Amino acid sequence: MSSTAQVPSPSRSKTSQKNEGNTVNVLTIVDTEAIKAVYPRNPNASKDNPTGLNHHEGITMLCPASNYVGNINQDPANLEFKANVGDWISFRATTLSKNADDAVILYDVESYNGKNVFNGFNATKETRTGAVVPDTTQQDGLPPKQQSVTFYSYDSKISNSGTETLKITFALYVLDEDEENQVIYDYFWWDPEIDVK
């Protein structure tokens, strides 16, 4: 198994979702320093045996203000939001450095308590052929350049209202000694409670 960061292998494109309900984007921001302070690097890291985050260390989940209801039990890793049956939920993750130093890649989202608020989750991708990126030849980066950029997420169509506990799994990568390559630190999971009103 390679120890360098790789993107998930998406199983379908998001194009099939158009005109099939709204999408609730959920961004997970991972404070990797908080995780590394509690969990030492795992030399035997295996994606099939991820380490559980006992107290949701370093995890903050955000969604649009128009959907946000609150954080269950005042835990920023648990989220309550408004959505309708037939809407989509789309999970993405990043680090505080936007994956430039430490990086995270979601690689699985599934039901943890057997409820049926969500259908199965799938790795998806969408490519914007004219995505804006800073022009590095300009001090302020503007005007931006446009180039093709592919974005990855884990998506599901909401099947029922209610509360479901999910198991969200991600790989954590850190810079190697040369600070050029991102290499595996460990695989982690946490169990957010998602309440769909």
C-alpha positions in Angstrom: 0.0 0.0 0.0 1.3 3.4 -0.9 1.9 5.8 2.0 1.4 9.0 -0.1 -1.9 10.9 -0.2 -4.3 9.7 -2.9 -7.9 10.7 -3.8 -10.7 8.2 -3.3 -12.0 6.2 -6.3 -15.3 7.8 -6.9 -18.1 5.4 -7.9 -20.3 7.9 -9.6 -20.5 11.5 -10.8 -22.7 14.1 -9.2 -24.3 15.0 -12.5 -27.1 12.6 -11.8 -28.1 14.6 -8.8 -29.2 17.7 -10.6 -32.8 18.6 -10.2 -33.3 15.9 -7.6 -33.6 18.0 -4.4 -31.3 20.4 -2.7 -27.8 19.6 -1.5 -26.8 20.2 2.1 -23.0 20.6 2.1 -21.3 19.5 5.3 -17.7 20.5 5.7 -15.6 18.8 8.4 -12.5 20.8 9.5 -9.9 18.6 11.2 -7.5 20.1 13.7 -4.8 17.5 13.1 -2.6 18.9 15.9 -5.3 18.1 18.4 -5.5 14.6 17.1 -1.7 14.1 17.1 -1.5 15.4 20.6 -3.7 12.4 21.8 -2.9 9.7 19.3 0.8 8.8 18.4 1.7 7.9 14.9 0.7 4.4 14.1 3.5 2.5 12.3 1.0 -0.3 11.6 -1.7 1.9 10.2 -4.3 0.1 8.2 -7.3 1.6 6.5 -9.3 -1.6 7.4 -8.6 -1.0 11.1 -8.9 2.8 11.8 -8.4 4.3 15.2 -11.6 5.6 16.9 -11.6 9.2 18.2 -12.8 8.7 21.7 -13.9 12.3 22.3 -14.1 13.5 18.7 -10.8 15.3 19.2 -10.1 18.0 16.6 -13.4 17.6 14.6 -15.7 20.5 13.7 -18.6 20.0 11.3 -20.3 22.9 9.5 -23.2 23.3 7.3 -25.0 26.3 5.7 -26.7 28.7 8.1 -30.0 28.2 6.4 -29.9 24.5 7.3 -28.1 24.7 10.7 -30.1 24.0 13.8 -27.4 23.3 16.4 -24.7 21.0 17.7 -26.0 18.0 19.6 -24.8 18.0 23.2 -22.7 21.1 22.4 -20.3 18.8 20.5 -19.0 20.5 17.3 -18.6 17.0 15.8 -22.4 16.4 16.1 -24.7 18.3 13.8 -28.4 19.0 13.7 -29.7 20.5 10.5 -32.9 21.0 8.5 -33.4 19.2 5.2 -36.2 17.5 3.3 -36.6 13.9 2.3 -35.1 13.7 -1.2 -32.4 16.3 -0.5 -28.8 15.3 -0.7 -26.1 15.5 1.9 -22.5 15.9 0.8 -19.6 15.4 3.2 -16.2 17.0 2.5 -13.1 17.3 4.8 -10.1 19.5 5.1 -7.4 20.5 7.6 -6.7 23.9 9.1 -4.0 24.3 6.4 -6.5 23.3 3.7 -4.5 20.1 3.3 -1.3 21.9 2.4 0.6 20.6 5.4 -1.3 17.8 7.2 -4.0 16.5 5.0 -7.1 14.4 5.4 -9.0 12.3 2.9 -12.5 10.9 3.7 -12.7 7.3 2.5 -15.9 5.9 4.0 -19.2 7.1 5.4 -21.7 4.6 6.6 -24.5 4.0 9.1 -23.3 3.2 12.6 -26.6 2.4 14.3 -28.6 0.8 11.5 -31.1 3.7 11.2 -32.4 4.6 7.7 -32.2 8.4 7.6 -29.7 8.2 4.8 -29.4 5.9 1.8 -25.9 4.4 1.2 -23.1 6.9 0.8 -21.0 7.0 -2.3 -17.7 8.6 -3.2 -18.4 11.2 -5.8 -16.5 13.7 -7.9 -17.2 16.8 -9.9 -14.8 18.5 -12.2 -15.1 22.3 -12.8 -13.2 23.0 -16.0 -13.0 26.8 -15.2 -12.4 26.7 -11.5 -10.5 29.8 -10.2 -7.1 29.5 -8.6 -4.8 32.3 -7.5 -2.5 33.7 -10.2 0.9 33.1 -8.6 2.6 35.7 -10.8 0.5 38.4 -9.1 1.2 39.4 -5.5 -2.4 39.4 -4.5 -3.3 36.4 -6.8 -5.8 38.4 -8.8 -7.2 38.2 -11.3 -7.3 34.5 -10.8 -6.5 31.9 -13.4 -9.0 29.3 -14.5 -8.2 25.6 -14.7 -9.8 22.2 -14.4 -10.1 21.1 -10.8 -11.8 18.0 -9.5 -13.6 18.0 -6.1 -14.4 14.9 -4.1 -17.1 14.2 -1.5 -19.2 11.4 0.0 -22.9 11.8 -0.8 -26.2 10.3 0.1 -29.9 11.0 -0.6 -31.9 11.6 2.5 -34.6 8.9 2.8 -36.3 9.9 6.1 -36.3 12.5 8.9 -34.8 11.4 12.2 -31.5 10.9 13.9 -28.8 8.6 12.6 -25.3 7.9 13.9 -22.8 7.7 11.2 -19.3 6.2 11.1 -17.1 8.7 9.1 -13.6 7.4 8.4 -10.6 9.4 7.1 -6.9 9.0 6.5 -4.5 11.5 8.1 -1.3 12.4 6.3 1.7 14.4 7.5 4.7 15.9 5.8 7.8 13.7 5.6 11.2 14.8 6.8 11.9 16.6 3.6 8.5 18.4 3.9 7.7 17.6 0.3 5.6 14.4 0.5 2.6 13.7 2.6 2.8 10.3 4.2 0.3 8.3 6.3 0.1 9.1 10.0 -3.0 6.9 10.8 -6.6 6.2 9.8 -9.3 7.5 12.1 -13.1 7.4 12.5 -15.7 9.2 14.6 -19.4 8.7 15.1 -21.3 11.9 14.6 -24.9 12.0 15.4 -26.8 13.7 12.6 -30.4 14.8 13.3 -32.4 15.6 10.2 -35.5 17.7 11.0 
